[in-house]
């Protein structure tokens, strides 16, 4: 069950950026109810997300909890799963802190994971494959 205050959500829907964050903070709410509903639905369905990141965009990919790296790669393209070699993995907080994959690698925060790696919610993955 997720409690939702429709009046608060309606007011939040009219705000953007800093104003929205200020209102959430003043009400003692960490996130809008729509976000809570989405998290609850993902949990109920046994799903999580991993990310791929490039110079122009970051994309979230839904996968079942417990998916291995090759299975996660297969959600992008079946050839990625068939020819999986390894995954280079880091976290969103590392990306926020270091700003670039190069800086993450230089800080020693990039991990190399194999076929048996179980992808964690919020991992940022770059898949290497050969088909």
C-alpha distance (Angstrom), angle and dihedral (degrees) to the residues before:
residue distance angle dihedral
X1 . . .
X2 3.79 . .
X3 3.80 119.4 .
X4 3.80 113.9 -137.9
X5 3.80 128.8 -172.0
X6 3.81 103.5 -153.8
X7 3.82 93.8 -165.0
X8 3.82 92.1 53.9
X9 3.81 91.5 45.5
X10 3.81 91.1 50.7
X11 3.80 90.7 52.2
X12 3.81 92.0 46.1
X13 3.81 90.6 50.9
X14 3.80 89.3 62.6
X15 3.82 93.9 53.1
X16 3.79 131.2 78.0
X17 3.80 136.9 -160.2
X18 3.78 117.3 -31.4
X19 3.80 94.9 9.4
X20 3.80 90.5 55.2
X21 3.82 91.7 48.4
X22 3.81 91.4 48.7
X23 3.80 91.8 51.7
X24 3.80 92.6 48.0
X25 3.81 90.0 49.5
X26 3.82 93.6 46.9
X27 3.82 90.5 50.9
X28 3.81 91.6 48.3
X29 3.80 91.7 -118.3
X30 3.81 120.2 138.8
X31 3.80 96.9 -159.1
X32 3.81 140.5 -2.0
X33 3.81 116.6 -84.4
X34 3.82 92.0 -113.0
X35 3.81 88.1 63.0
X36 3.81 90.2 49.2
X37 3.81 91.0 49.9
X38 3.83 90.7 50.5
X39 3.83 91.8 49.3
X40 3.81 90.9 48.0
X41 3.82 92.0 48.6
X42 3.82 91.4 49.5
X43 3.82 90.1 49.6
X44 3.81 92.4 47.1
X45 3.81 91.0 50.2
X46 3.82 92.8 46.0
X47 3.80 92.9 -116.9
X48 3.79 135.6 139.9
X49 3.80 135.8 173.5
X50 3.76 136.0 -120.0
X51 3.78 125.3 -172.5
X52 3.76 138.8 -134.1
X53 3.78 117.1 -156.1
X54 3.75 132.3 -160.6
X55 3.78 135.1 165.3
X56 3.81 92.4 -87.3
X57 3.81 105.4 32.1
X58 3.76 149.0 11.5
X59 3.79 116.3 -142.9
X60 3.81 129.8 -164.5
X61 3.81 119.3 -141.3
X62 3.83 121.6 -163.8
X63 3.81 116.8 -135.4
X64 3.80 135.4 165.5
X65 3.81 114.4 -93.6
X66 3.81 108.1 -97.6
X67 3.81 96.1 34.5
X68 3.78 116.0 151.2
X69 3.80 122.4 -130.6
X70 3.84 93.5 -99.8
X71 3.81 90.7 49.9
X72 3.81 90.6 50.0
X73 3.81 90.1 48.5
X74 3.81 88.2 52.2
X75 3.81 90.7 61.3
X76 3.80 87.6 66.0
X77 3.80 95.3 45.2
X78 3.79 132.4 -21.7
X79 3.83 90.5 -127.2
X80 3.83 88.5 61.4
X81 3.81 89.4 60.1
X82 3.81 95.5 42.4
X83 3.80 94.4 50.3
X84 3.82 98.3 32.7
X85 3.81 113.5 155.3
X86 3.81 104.0 164.2
X87 3.80 143.8 -42.3
X88 3.77 128.3 -120.5
X89 3.80 106.2 -145.8
X90 3.80 137.2 -172.1
X91 3.79 137.3 153.9
X92 3.79 132.6 -100.4
X93 3.84 90.9 -120.1
X94 3.83 88.0 56.0
X95 3.82 89.8 52.0
X96 3.81 90.9 48.7
X97 3.81 90.9 49.2
X98 3.82 100.8 41.3
X99 3.85 98.9 28.7
X100 3.83 97.4 -151.5
X101 3.80 137.7 52.0
X102 3.81 88.6 -123.1
X103 3.81 91.1 57.2
X104 3.82 90.9 45.3
X105 3.81 89.7 52.7
X106 3.83 91.9 47.0
X107 3.83 90.0 50.7
X108 3.82 89.5 53.7
X109 3.81 93.0 -117.4
X110 3.85 96.8 120.5
X111 3.81 112.8 97.8
X112 3.79 127.8 -160.3
X113 3.80 112.0 -141.5
X114 3.81 131.0 -173.7
X115 3.79 137.7 -147.0
X116 3.80 94.6 -69.6
X117 3.80 96.0 54.2
X118 3.81 113.1 120.5
X119 3.80 107.5 -141.7
X120 3.79 113.8 -124.2
X121 3.79 125.7 -140.8
X122 3.80 107.9 -88.4
X123 3.82 98.0 16.9
X124 3.80 115.8 148.7
X125 3.82 107.5 -140.1
X126 3.78 136.5 -168.2
X127 3.79 111.1 -170.7
X128 3.77 124.0 -150.2
X129 3.79 114.9 -158.2
X130 3.78 142.1 160.5
X131 3.79 124.0 -150.1
